[in-house]
Amino acid sequence: MILFQAPAIHVTFDLSAPTLPETTSVYLTGSTESLGSWNPGKLKMEAEGNHHWRKEIDLSQPISIEYKYTLGSWQREGANASGSPLPNFRANITGDTSLHDTITSWTNGQTRQIQGQITGTVRYHRAMKGAGLKDRDVIVWLPP
């Protein structure tokens, strides 16, 4: 018996990063195993010169993907002009595809301070007891 195997879907990622030195190691990571399963230092891109990097992968079927570019760790990922990490890039892959992205800023390697506060009411219930459960603290958030 001969099984039919669909041809692989070829995806090319082209990154332009005009602020990076050309010798920088750039990595691609994302939501599938072929994109490193969100490991920020697993899938190294090839330097193409002139501040461009490229990576080609094959997928076995159409899929929606999310991906990011890093410099090898989550402390150094693509950022916006104010230094905050960019949201995930997204693409619906249905056939051979070339994706072209540009990143001009990168996070600086420092742990981010999250600014914000809880709105509404927070109630703490200490050492609550329940049949068949170990005693535990319960925190309840009640929105405004």
C-alpha positions as CSV (number, residue, x, y, z in Angstrom):
1,M,0.0,0.0,0.0
2,I,1.3,3.4,-0.9
3,L,0.4,6.3,1.4
4,F,0.0,9.8,0.0
5,Q,2.0,12.4,1.9
6,A,1.2,16.0,1.2
7,P,4.2,18.1,0.3
8,A,5.6,20.3,3.0
9,I,4.7,23.9,3.3
10,H,7.8,26.0,3.0
11,V,7.9,29.2,5.2
12,T,10.6,31.8,5.0
13,F,11.1,34.4,7.7
14,D,13.1,37.5,6.7
15,L,14.0,39.9,9.4
16,S,15.4,43.4,8.9
17,A,17.0,44.8,12.0
18,P,18.9,48.0,11.0
19,T,20.1,48.8,14.5
20,L,21.8,45.5,15.1
21,P,25.5,44.9,14.3
22,E,25.7,42.4,11.4
23,T,27.5,39.9,13.6
24,T,24.6,39.6,16.1
25,S,23.1,36.2,16.6
26,V,19.3,36.4,16.1
27,Y,16.8,33.7,16.9
28,L,13.3,32.9,15.9
29,T,10.8,31.2,18.3
30,G,7.2,30.5,18.2
31,S,4.1,28.4,18.8
32,T,5.1,25.2,16.9
33,E,7.8,22.6,17.4
34,S,9.4,23.7,14.1
35,L,9.6,27.2,15.6
36,G,11.3,26.0,18.8
37,S,8.2,25.8,21.0
38,W,8.9,29.2,22.5
39,N,12.5,28.4,23.4
40,P,14.1,31.9,22.8
41,G,17.6,30.5,22.0
42,K,16.9,27.4,20.0
43,L,16.3,28.4,16.3
44,K,19.2,30.5,15.1
45,M,18.6,32.6,12.0
46,E,21.3,32.9,9.2
47,A,22.8,36.3,8.8
48,E,22.3,37.5,5.2
49,G,24.3,40.7,5.4
50,N,23.0,44.3,5.2
51,H,21.2,43.9,8.6
52,H,19.0,41.0,7.4
53,W,18.5,37.6,8.9
54,R,16.7,34.6,7.4
55,K,15.3,31.3,8.5
56,E,13.4,28.7,6.5
57,I,11.2,26.0,8.0
58,D,8.8,23.3,6.7
59,L,5.4,22.7,8.1
60,S,3.4,19.5,7.4
61,Q,0.0,21.2,7.2
62,P,-1.7,24.6,7.1
63,I,-1.6,26.2,10.5
64,S,-1.9,29.5,12.3
65,I,1.3,30.5,14.0
66,E,2.6,33.0,16.5
67,Y,6.3,33.9,16.6
68,K,8.9,36.4,17.9
69,Y,12.5,37.3,17.4
70,T,15.1,37.3,20.2
71,L,18.8,37.7,20.7
72,G,18.9,34.3,22.5
73,S,16.8,35.0,25.6
74,W,13.6,36.5,26.8
75,Q,15.6,39.4,28.3
76,R,16.6,40.4,24.7
77,E,13.5,40.3,22.5
78,G,12.1,42.6,19.8
79,A,10.7,45.7,21.3
80,N,8.9,48.9,20.4
81,A,10.5,52.4,20.5
82,S,9.8,52.7,24.3
83,G,11.5,49.4,25.0
84,S,8.4,47.2,25.7
85,P,8.3,43.8,24.1
86,L,6.5,43.6,20.8
87,P,3.3,41.5,20.7
88,N,3.6,38.1,19.0
89,F,3.7,38.3,15.2
90,R,0.9,36.1,13.7
91,A,0.4,34.4,10.4
92,N,-2.1,32.0,8.9
93,I,0.0,29.6,6.8
94,T,-2.0,27.9,4.0
95,G,0.8,27.4,1.5
96,D,4.4,28.4,0.8
97,T,4.9,31.8,2.5
98,S,7.5,34.5,2.9
99,L,7.2,36.7,6.0
100,H,9.0,40.0,6.2
101,D,9.4,41.8,9.5
102,T,11.4,44.8,10.7
103,I,12.5,45.4,14.3
104,T,14.4,48.5,15.3
105,S,14.5,48.1,19.1
106,W,15.3,45.3,21.5
107,T,14.6,44.9,25.2
108,N,17.7,45.8,27.3
109,G,18.1,42.6,29.3
110,Q,16.7,44.1,32.5
111,T,13.7,42.6,34.3
112,R,10.6,44.7,33.5
113,Q,8.8,46.4,36.3
114,I,5.1,46.0,35.8
115,Q,3.2,49.2,36.5
116,G,-0.4,49.0,37.6
117,Q,-2.8,48.2,40.4
118,I,-5.8,46.1,41.2
119,T,-9.1,47.9,40.8
120,G,-12.1,46.8,42.7
121,T,-12.0,44.9,46.0
122,V,-9.7,42.1,47.1
123,R,-10.7,39.9,50.0
124,Y,-8.4,37.5,51.8
125,H,-9.8,34.4,53.5
126,R,-7.1,32.8,55.6
127,A,-6.9,29.1,56.4
128,M,-10.2,28.2,54.9
129,K,-11.4,24.6,55.7
130,G,-13.3,22.3,53.4
131,A,-14.3,18.6,53.5
132,G,-11.5,16.6,51.9
133,L,-9.3,19.6,51.3
134,K,-6.2,20.8,53.1
135,D,-6.6,24.2,54.8
136,R,-5.7,27.0,52.3
137,D,-5.8,30.7,51.8
138,V,-8.3,32.0,49.3
139,I,-8.1,35.4,47.6
140,V,-11.2,36.7,46.0
141,W,-11.2,39.6,43.6
142,L,-14.4,41.6,43.1
143,P,-14.3,43.9,40.1
144,P,-15.6,47.5,40.6
